[in-house]
Amino acid sequence: MGRAEKDQLERVINHELRQRFGAGAVQRAVLLEHGEDPAIGPGQQMLRVFVTAPDEPAGYEQALAAWQGAHRAAMDEIRRELSLEQPSAWLLEFTFDDPGGAAPRITMLDDGSLAAEQMSGREIVTTAMSLLRANYVFPEVAEQAATAVEARLAAGEYDDLDEATLTALVTSHLQEVTGDKHLALRVGGPGGPGPRPGGPGPRPGGPGPRAGGPGLEPRGHEARRLATRQMGRLDNFGIRRVERLDGNVGYLDVRRVPVPANAGPAITAAMELVAGTYALIIDLRRNGGGSPEGVVLWCSYLLEEQPTHLNDIFHADTGETRQFWALPYVPGTRYVDRPVYILTSSHTFSGGEDFCYTLQALGRAELIGETTGGGAHPTRGFPVSRSVHIGIPFARSINPVTGTNWQGTGVVPDVAVPEAQAYDVAYAKALRYVLAMDDVPPPIADEAREALAERSEEPSD
């Protein structure tokens, strides 16, 4: 798990723990992996919770015992959830944040009492293949992939594997047959498409930044909806950065594409902040995907008010095709009649690719960077067990301009450069555009000339 993803996940877990234990009971929690603590074995992770410490270290033992007595029910509930998700991998510890390392600790291990509720590896694979056959967008391919995996199961290749190893191995075998990076068996609760550790694919925790971690979330549909919105605020709904660059060039760093019902006000605010710029750079190099409706909202800000057909999604289960059109009204100011440059990388995936492909097909944006990941199939998470889900593409995108999509091929940029150079190339293009404009105020023209002089020489197109 990368540092940025771990930071996001820790923020979400800390938010949920404070709700579970009440104000002031918990200071913070950290996720630790093998190599970060001697108690953590290969393939294991530890959730270490730092509780509020007494004023004097001499009272640590008594204070921790008293804290345990007051919060035993919440401690047991979290241990149960971790045991149901991934008993062999999750360790749970409560202690004080003492730099000297002398604080007492309460370690809660999986006691095996939930073994009857946990599926065997063979049952997990069998159930997952049944779901694949019933739901994959291409039934013939689903049959080929499931048959190949079941042959490996019969040969004993999946015997005696922990869930993390099992799901990773089955995923590699499924993608080997299908070439579909959305199709994956993962540890965690079912969720939609999005980034995962190490590359593109389904996100175990659903919308928001909780991928790959414990499912500490409130019960009930309404509570989950509110929690999703609250978690979205923790990473600003994927909008990592909004900036006016020298030369009056706008810059947006967008890491994911949530549903407008949650992210709409944040998207509107971001677009309003760059509304007065002369050119716009949208950085999607780390965008792992999200909602088709979210893509529609972003694209609508960049297009005129007239009807514009953006994308179609064909649902294999019903035979229906859903059309996506630019919105006739958006809150705030549209960004039209000015150039838009989109930065791409091999990590740009799914909804992020939809964003790129749609605007490129319409001739509205110039793509700069690397060919994207190549995942065009909308995906739904299906629970296999309490600890495992399978992300299955159930539909396919059809662009109304090209008649096809980016599945397997990725979106090919207009200017191909290594992702590390994409920002400088795009910024240089934007600055040249600004300097070629009429009636640019002298202070902004001076900014643009100085910024362009600082750019490294642009690679040839």
LOZA-559107 format. One record per residue (C-alpha): residue in one letter; x, y, z. Coordinates in steps of 0.25 Angstrom, whole numbers, plus 5000, padded with zeros to 4 digits. Example, Ala and Ser with C-alpha at 12.3 -4.5 7.8 and 13.67 -1.06 7.14 Angstrom:
2
A504949825031
S505549965029
***
This chain:
461
M500050005000
G500650144996
R500850255006
A499750345000
E498750235000
K499150195014
D498950335019
Q497550345013
L497150215019
E497650255033
R496850385032
V495550305029
I495850205040
N496150315050
H494850385047
E494050255049
L494850215062
R494550355068
Q493050325065
R493150185071
F493850225084
G493350365086
A494050505087
G495350505094
A495450345096
V496350325084
Q497550415080
R497850345066
A498050215059
V499150165050
L499250055040
L500549975041
E501049865031
H502149755032
G503449815034
E502949935042
D502749855055
P503349725060
A502049665063
I501549675049
G501749555041
P501849545025
G500449575019
Q499949635032
Q499449775036
M499249845049
L498249945053
R498950015065
V497950105073
F498550215082
V497650245093
T497650375102
A498750365112
P498850405127
D499650525131
E500750435137
P501350315131
A501350245144
G499850225143
Y499950165130
E499550015134
Q498350065142
A497850165132
L497950065121
A497149965129
A496150065132
W495950105118
Q495849965114
G494749945124
A493950065119
H494050035104
R494049875104
A492849865095
A493449955084
M494749885085
D494049755083
E493249805071
I494449845064
R495149715066
R493949645061
E493949725048
L495449705046
S495249555048
L494149545038
E494949625028
Q496249555028
P496549485041
S497949435037
A498449575033
W497849675043
L498449705057
L497849805066
E498549875078
F498149985087
T499250065095
F499750205098
D500550295089
D501850285096
P503150315088
G503950245099
G503250115095
A502950085110
A501450095109
P500649965112
R499849905101
I498549825099
T498649725087
M497449665082
L497649545073
D496649465065
D496149355075
G495549265064
S494149275069
L493649325056
A494249215048
A492849155045
E492449285038
Q493749295030
M493749225016
S494849135012
G495749165000
R495049064991
E493649124994
I494149264992
V494649224978
T493449144974
T492449254978
A493249354971
M493249274958
S491749264959
L491549414961
L492549434949
R491749344940
A490449414944
N490849554942
Y492049584933
V491749664921
F492349564911
P491749424915
E492649344906
V493849404912
A493349384926
E493149244923
Q494549234918
A495149304930
A494349224940
T494649094934
A496149124934
V496049164949
E495249044953
A496348954946
R497349014955
L496448994967
A496348844964
A497848834962
G498048894976
E498749024972
Y497849104982
D497949004994
D498449055008
L498549205003
D498149325012
E497149415006
A498049525002
T498949424994
L497749344989
T497049474983
A498249524977
L498549394970
V497149374965
T497149514960
S498349494952
H497849374946
L496449444942
Q497149554936
E498149464928
V496949404921
T496049534919
G497049644919
D496049724927
K496749804938
H495349834945
L495149684947
A495749654961
L495549574973
R495849654985
V495849655001
G494949765006
G493449805004
P492849814990
G493049944983
G493150014970
P494250034960
G495450114965
P496950114969
R497550004977
P498949984983
G499949964972
G499049994960
P497650004954
G496549914957
P495349904967
R495349974980
P495049884991
G494349995000
G493450054990
P493450204988
G494450294995
P495850265000
R495650145009
A496150044999
G496849925005
G496549945019
P495649895030
G494149925028
L493850015040
E492650075035
P491250115041
R490050015039
G488850055031
H488650105017
E488450255021
A489650245031
R490550185020
R490050295010
L490450405020
A491750335023
T492150335009
R491850485008
Q492650505020
M493850425015
G493750495002
R494050625009
L495350565015
D496050565001
N495150684996
F494450584987
G495650554979
I496050694976
R497450704981
R497850834977
V497250964970
E498251074966
R498451194958
L499851174951
D500651294947
G500151344933
N498751334938
V498651184935
G497751094943
Y498150964949
L497250844954
D497850724960
V496650624960
R496950484967
R495550424965
V494150454960
P493050434971
V491550444968
P491050584967
A490050564978
N491250564987
A492350644980
G491450744972
P491750864981
A493250834981
I493350824966
T492550954965
A493451024974
A494750974967
M494251014953
E493851154959
L495251174964
V495851154950
A494751224943
G495551344940
T496751274935
Y497251284920
A497551134919
L497351014928
I498150884931
I497350764937
D498350664943
L497750524943
R499050454944
R498650394957
N497150384954
G496650244957
G495250264952
G493850274958
S492450314954
P491950334939
E491050434945
G492250504951
V492950504937
V491650574931
L491750684941
W493150714939
C493050704924
S491850794924
Y492650914930
L493550904918
L492450904907
E491451004902
E490050994906
Q489550924893
P489150774894
T490450694893
H490450534893
L491550494902
N491550344904
D490650214904
I490650104913
F490049964909
H489649874920
A489749734916
D488849684927
T487649764922
G488049794907
E487749934910
T488650054906
R488750174915
Q489150304908
F489950414915
W489750564910
A490450684915
L489550764925
P488750884919
Y489050954932
V490150954942
P490351044955
G491351154953
T492151184941
R492451094929
Y493951084923
V493751104908
D494551164897
R495851144904
P496851024902
V496850904912
Y498050814914
I497850684921
L499050614927
T498950454926
S499850334931
S499750184931
H499050204944
T497850284939
F496750184939
S495250154937
G494450284939
G495750364938
E495950304924
D494450334921
F494750484924
C495950474915
Y495350394903
T494050474903
L494750614902
Q495750564892
A494650504883
L493950634884
G495250714880
R495050794893
A496350764900
E497750724896
L498350604904
I499750604908
G500550494915
E500450344914
T499450244909
T498450214920
G498150084927
G497050024918
G495749994926
A494450034919
H493549944926
P492649994937
T492849904949
R491949854961
G492449794974
F491849664978
P492049604992
V492649464992
S492849455007
R492849545019
S494349575015
V494449565000
H493649624988
I493849614973
G493749734964
I493049694951
P492949784939
F491449774935
A491349874924
R492149944913
S492350084908
I492050124894
N492550264890
P491550334880
V492750394872
T493650274871
G492650164872
T493550084881
N494350104894
W495750094901
Q495549954907
G496949884906
T497549994898
G497550114907
V497350254903
V498550304894
P498950444897
D499050544886
V500450584891
A501250454896
V502250484907
P502650414920
E501650454931
A502750534939
Q502850624927
A501350644924
Y501150764933
D502350844928
V501950814913
A500450854916
Y500850974924
A501851024913
K500751004902
A499751084911
L500751194913
R501051214898
Y499551224896
V499451334906
L500651404900
A499951404886
M498651464891
D498251604889
D498051704900
V498751624911
P499051714923
P500551744924
P500751684938
I500051554933
A500951554920
D502151574929
E501751454938
A501551374926
R502951404919
E503651374932
A502951244935
L503151204920
A504651234922
E504651144934
R504051024926
S505050924921
E505050914906
E503750844901
P503950704894
S503550704879
D502150664877
***
